[in-house]
Each structure stands twice: as structure tokens, then as C-alpha cells.
Amino acid sequence: MIVLILLLLLVLLLLGVGFTMHVLWIAAAVLLIFWILGFSRHHRNGGGRRYAWNRR
């Protein structure tokens, strides 16, 4: 995660703010798609509890 932040800061310095914001929007859209897919898959598999990682 820290490497990604440093890489984005390097892109910001080299190419300008507009390009970096464009890359951030694309990354946010990809993460949103993965989050929605994971959320729907969790509910399809019978994940009735909200915090599935606390199951024992």
C-alpha cells in the first residue's frame, strides 16, 4: 500500500496533477467493482452475519 502511494506521488511529480487524478479515478472504479463483486458473492453463499471474519 505504501509503495502504491509513493508511486502515485512520483507520477504526480513527473506528469502533473491531472494525469494523477485520472489514474486515481480509474483505481477507485476498479476497487469499487471488486468490492461489489465480493459483497454479492458473500451474500449469495449464505453470509447472513455482517462480520464473517469473526466466526468461530
C-alpha positions as CSV (number, residue, x, y, z in Angstrom):
1,M,0.0,0.0,0.0
2,I,2.8,2.4,0.9
3,V,4.5,1.5,-2.4
4,L,1.4,2.4,-4.3
5,I,1.1,5.8,-2.6
6,L,4.8,6.5,-3.3
7,L,4.3,5.5,-6.9
8,L,1.3,7.8,-7.3
9,L,3.3,10.7,-5.7
10,L,6.1,10.1,-8.2
11,V,3.6,10.2,-11.1
12,L,2.2,13.4,-9.6
13,L,5.6,15.0,-9.6
14,L,6.6,13.8,-13.1
15,L,3.3,14.1,-15.1
16,G,1.2,16.6,-13.3
17,V,-1.9,16.7,-11.2
18,G,-4.5,16.0,-14.0
19,F,-3.0,12.7,-15.0
20,T,-2.6,11.5,-11.4
21,M,-6.3,12.3,-10.6
22,H,-7.3,10.4,-13.7
23,V,-5.3,7.3,-12.5
24,L,-6.9,7.7,-9.0
25,W,-10.4,7.7,-10.5
26,I,-9.6,4.5,-12.5
27,A,-8.2,2.8,-9.4
28,A,-11.2,3.8,-7.4
29,A,-13.6,2.4,-10.0
30,V,-11.7,-0.9,-10.2
31,L,-11.7,-1.2,-6.4
32,L,-15.5,-0.4,-6.3
33,I,-16.1,-3.2,-8.8
34,F,-14.1,-5.7,-6.8
35,W,-16.0,-4.6,-3.6
36,I,-19.4,-5.0,-5.2
37,L,-18.5,-8.4,-6.6
38,G,-17.2,-9.6,-3.3
39,F,-20.2,-8.3,-1.5
40,S,-22.6,-10.0,-3.8
41,R,-20.7,-13.3,-3.7
42,H,-20.7,-13.2,0.1
43,H,-24.5,-12.8,0.2
44,R,-25.0,-15.5,-2.4
45,N,-23.1,-18.0,-0.4
46,G,-25.4,-17.5,2.6
47,G,-23.3,-15.0,4.5
48,G,-26.1,-13.9,6.9
49,R,-23.8,-12.4,9.5
50,R,-22.4,-9.0,9.0
51,Y,-18.9,-9.7,10.2
52,A,-18.0,-13.1,8.7
53,W,-14.3,-12.9,9.8
54,N,-15.4,-13.1,13.5
55,R,-16.9,-16.6,13.1
56,R,-15.5,-19.4,15.3
